[in-house]
Each structure stands twice: as C-alpha cells, then as structure tokens.
C-alpha cells in the first residue's frame, strides 16, 4: 500500500504557465486536502474535498483550483503561475473530515520564476 | 481571529534527555488535537492525538498533555534520540465547526548525540 503519492517531486516553472500537481491515495479516504508550506508560516490550507464530487476553499485558495472526480485523485491546478506560488505543496487525506488523522504525501517542491 | 499559536523556537537537547514541546491554542471550541512530526524533505507524520475529554495520553516514548483551562497542549518525548530531530506541529480541530484542522507553525527539535 503506497498511501498518498504526489507528482512531480519537484518542478521549476516559468511565470504564467499552467501547472497541475497530482495527488493519489489508495486508502479509500473520503476527505482530501491541499496545503502549501512556506518557511515561518507553517501549513496553510488551499482547498479541500470532503467527498468525491465536492470541494471547498481553504485559507489561501486564490490562484488555485481543484477537482475531485473520484475518491482517489485530487489534482491541484495553477492556471497561471506566479512567483509567490513558489512553495512546497502537500496533499493529505483522512477517513472522515476533521476528527480523523490526516495522512500526508511526500510533497511537491515548486519554484516559479 | 482564533488560531493555534505555536511559535517557532528551536529546542536543542542531548540524546537521552526528555524533550517537551509546547503549544497554545485559542479556539475554546477545539476538541481534537494532533501532534505531527516532519523530518527534513518529508511530509508531516502523525505521532499522537488526544480528544478534549482526556487530559493525558501516552504512546511509545511520547505523551501528550492537554490543559483545557489554559488552552495548552504539550508533547513530551522520553529518552530523546537523534532520530527524533524534526519539526513538530500541533493541530487543532473543532468537531462542531468545519472539521478542518488548524496547524501551528512548528518547533524544531535538534537532538545532539
């Protein structure tokens, strides 16, 4: 069982380009989340999904979009990347929203030039 | 606004010593708390959790203490080992709210051999 996988591991991207970060879980968890982690700011929630077919905005959703077509996949798209989106991105999942423990992927390090 | 306040200090200890990492939270509605460990270059990993109907919970070499009166959470690591070196985050969730956890900024633990 792999848990949560993210791709790519790292990416350097020119400003203005479109980029999709992939996240897949094989635990059949209902809820999935995208966070960004910046030095000194901890983990900030971008978007989340409580179940397939539904999504919600987190603390810092601007410039990002997500979709949840099925239980396993939760891609994060940057429609037109900007340098301020340089960060490490973590995907996470949990059995149920809230109470249950979140399981995190290994992260994607994104640099926007 | 209400938030988990975990200043980002660095705690340096000698191998074999006990470590205590603290976390203050301000949301009185929070009723579920988790400690995560994040090693360099990896995603956060669950360590231990505690619900608000408990004051203390023990795991293997780790103990979490919850003081609801002063809204304080601590993680105690017994006989700290070099492999414990990481950033530790606390997270809080209010089950009556959005169920989205709020993370503190983290404490860096450095264990000297």
Contacts between the chains, C-beta under 8 A, distances in Angstrom:
chain1	res1	chain2	res2	distance
A	4	B	43	7.9
A	33	B	100	7.8
A	40	B	8	6.5
A	40	B	105	6.7
A	41	B	105	6.8
A	42	B	6	7.9
A	42	B	89	6.8
A	42	B	103	5.1
A	42	B	104	6.2
A	42	B	105	4.0
A	42	B	106	5.8
A	43	B	44	7.3
A	43	B	89	7.1
A	43	B	103	4.3
A	45	B	100	6.2
A	48	B	100	6.4
A	58	B	100	7.0
A	90	B	43	5.2
A	90	B	44	7.3
A	92	B	43	7.7
A	96	B	99	7.8
A	97	B	99	4.1
A	97	B	100	7.4
A	98	B	32	7.2
A	98	B	93	5.1
A	98	B	95	5.8
A	98	B	98	7.6
A	98	B	99	2.4
A	98	B	100	7.1
A	98	B	101	7.4
A	99	B	32	5.3
A	99	B	93	6.5
A	99	B	95	5.8
A	99	B	99	7.0
A	101	B	34	6.3
A	101	B	46	4.8
A	101	B	49	6.4
A	102	B	34	7.7
A	102	B	44	7.9
A	102	B	46	7.5
A	102	B	91	8.0
A	102	B	101	6.8
A	103	B	46	7.2
A	104	B	36	8.0
A	104	B	43	3.4
A	104	B	44	4.9
A	104	B	45	7.1
A	105	B	43	5.5
A	106	B	42	6.2
A	106	B	43	5.4
A	107	B	41	7.8
A	107	B	42	7.3
A	107	B	43	5.3
